[in-house]
Amino acid sequence: MHTVLLLPAATRAELEMLAGGGYPDETCGLLLGREESGRCLVVGQRAARNVNRERSRDRFTVDPLDYLAAEQAAAAAGVALVGCWHSHPDHPARPSETDRVLAWPGWSYVIVAVTAAGVADLRSWRLDGPEFCEEEVRDG
């Protein structure tokens, strides 16, 4: 499966700012956009609170109220939720086994690797059967 994630520069900058600002905890949010012939076009993002307080440095759980607000914002904009983003403090921008187990088919999963020095990497992944495959990220 080869898909392309079209991520506008302004949205990428928001994700990087939020990920860096939340360090050393994981930050998270949702991606708004639409699917178009093998491409996922992101039109914006909605930050969410990470309600996993016990393991906030290596796990995230999107606040259900923030998820609902993102769905409402997407509907109002005539788009849909197309994925999720989260940071990996002091770890590579690769999905963990926990990420894989909790992932939904058909969604893009943007992971921002962040350290005390700032953002180290940003990559996107999508489930292909039981495994993640990397999506190409292009400026959208």
VENKA-V948887 format. One line per field, one symbol per residue. phi: phi as a letter, one per 40 degrees, with the letter a starting at -180 (. if undefined). burial: 1 if it has 9 or more other ideal C-beta (glycine too) atoms within 8 Angstrom, else 0. Layout:
phi = ???
burial = ???
This chain:
phi = .bbbbcbddccdccccccccccdcccbaabbbiacafgbbccbibbcbccccccbccaabbcddcccccccccccccgbbcbibbacbcfaccbccccdccccbcgbcbcbbcbbcchcbaabbbacbgcbcbcccbbcb
burial = 00111111001101110111011011111111110000111111111101010001001101100110111011001010111111111000111100110010001111111110001001111110000110111001
